[in-house]
Amino acid sequence: MLNIVCMTSYKVLELIGTSDNSWEDAVRNVVRDTGRTVRDMRRVEVVTLDAKIADEKVVTFRAKVKVSFKLEDE
């Protein structure tokens, strides 16, 4: 009987995405932008949400997220 063990490692980056429209767009924006330089992203975890206020109105939505991606085999 052959016993194969598959070991996979992941790296996690903490990032902040922004949007003038919504927190959901802020998350989408950070994933899109990160995808330009990071391959094989697997998960995004929203850590915190906040917003910038100006003149008693929300003007910018921010999402602090953790994005995980699979490390490549050498």
C-alpha positions as CSV (number, residue, x, y, z in Angstrom):
1,M,0.0,0.0,0.0
2,L,1.4,3.4,-1.0
3,N,0.8,6.2,1.4
4,I,1.1,9.6,-0.2
5,V,1.2,12.7,1.9
6,C,0.4,16.0,0.2
7,M,1.9,19.0,2.0
8,T,0.9,22.4,0.8
9,S,2.0,25.8,2.3
10,Y,0.3,29.1,2.0
11,K,1.3,32.7,2.5
12,V,-1.0,35.3,4.0
13,L,-0.8,39.0,3.1
14,E,-2.7,41.7,5.0
15,L,-3.9,44.5,2.7
16,I,-6.3,47.4,2.6
17,G,-8.7,48.0,-0.3
18,T,-10.7,51.1,-0.9
19,S,-13.8,52.1,-2.8
20,D,-16.0,55.2,-3.2
21,N,-19.1,52.9,-3.5
22,S,-19.1,50.1,-0.9
23,W,-17.2,47.7,1.3
24,E,-17.9,44.9,-1.1
25,D,-16.2,46.9,-3.9
26,A,-13.3,47.6,-1.6
27,V,-12.7,43.9,-1.1
28,R,-13.1,43.2,-4.9
29,N,-10.7,46.0,-5.6
30,V,-7.9,44.7,-3.3
31,V,-8.4,41.2,-4.7
32,R,-8.2,42.5,-8.3
33,D,-5.2,44.6,-7.7
34,T,-3.3,41.9,-5.8
35,G,-4.1,39.4,-8.6
36,R,-1.9,41.5,-10.9
37,T,1.2,40.3,-9.0
38,V,0.2,37.4,-6.9
39,R,-0.8,34.0,-8.4
40,D,-3.0,31.3,-7.1
41,M,-4.9,33.3,-4.5
42,R,-7.2,31.0,-2.5
43,R,-9.1,32.9,0.2
44,V,-9.9,36.5,1.3
45,E,-10.8,37.1,5.0
46,V,-12.3,40.5,5.9
47,V,-10.6,41.6,9.1
48,T,-12.1,45.1,9.6
49,L,-14.3,47.5,7.8
50,D,-14.2,51.3,8.2
51,A,-15.2,54.4,6.3
52,K,-13.9,57.9,5.9
53,I,-16.4,60.7,6.6
54,A,-16.4,64.2,5.1
55,D,-19.1,66.8,5.5
56,E,-21.2,64.3,7.5
57,K,-21.2,61.8,4.6
58,V,-19.3,58.6,4.0
59,V,-16.9,59.3,1.1
60,T,-14.6,56.3,1.1
61,F,-15.1,52.7,2.2
62,R,-12.1,50.7,3.4
63,A,-11.7,46.9,4.0
64,K,-8.7,45.5,5.7
65,V,-8.3,41.9,4.5
66,K,-6.0,38.9,4.6
67,V,-5.4,37.2,1.3
68,S,-3.9,33.8,1.2
69,F,-2.2,32.2,-1.8
70,K,-0.5,28.9,-2.4
71,L,3.3,28.8,-2.4
72,E,4.8,27.4,-5.6
73,D,6.9,24.2,-5.5
74,E,10.5,24.8,-6.3
